[in-house]
Amino acid sequence: MTDHQWIIAALRRFEHPLILYARRIINDPERARDVVQDTFLKLCRRPREEVEPRLAEWLYTVCRNGALDVTRKERRMKVVEQESEPASGGGGPALVVERQEEGRMALELLAALPEKQREVLCLKFQGGLSYGEISRVTGE
């Protein structure tokens, strides 16, 4: 696989999860996309052999630092509220309503957690990072 193909594969795999991650930090979808774009531009400038063994960790670290820079410049940190996705599958309207309510309750519980805990959960379940990678990304 050429370096160009490797970058394209990384973009396809990580772009969407990184945008969601940056949105949680920034609370602005357009700026989150800008941070992720900048993250991939930085990836293009790095030697592949330096980044490839720890690609996910590197991308999330660079994205996190970029998103935090944006929030520092704007002097605000807000939590992004996700819209509940409609439930799929059978079960009728009652099941759909029940799933939506469960999703709303889960988002409320998530919002009640301290910022660091929300970030760790996002990195684990949305980003698929290991606990070691999460520790290195967050510096804790």
ABEGO torsion letter per residue (X at the ends): XBAAAAAAAAAAAAAAAAAAAAAAAAGBAAAAAAAAAAAAAAAAABBAAAAAAAAAAAAAAAAAAAAAAAAAAAGBBBBBBBBBBBBBEBGEAAAAAAAAAAAAAAAAAAAABBAAAAAAAAAAAAAGBBAAAAAAAAGX
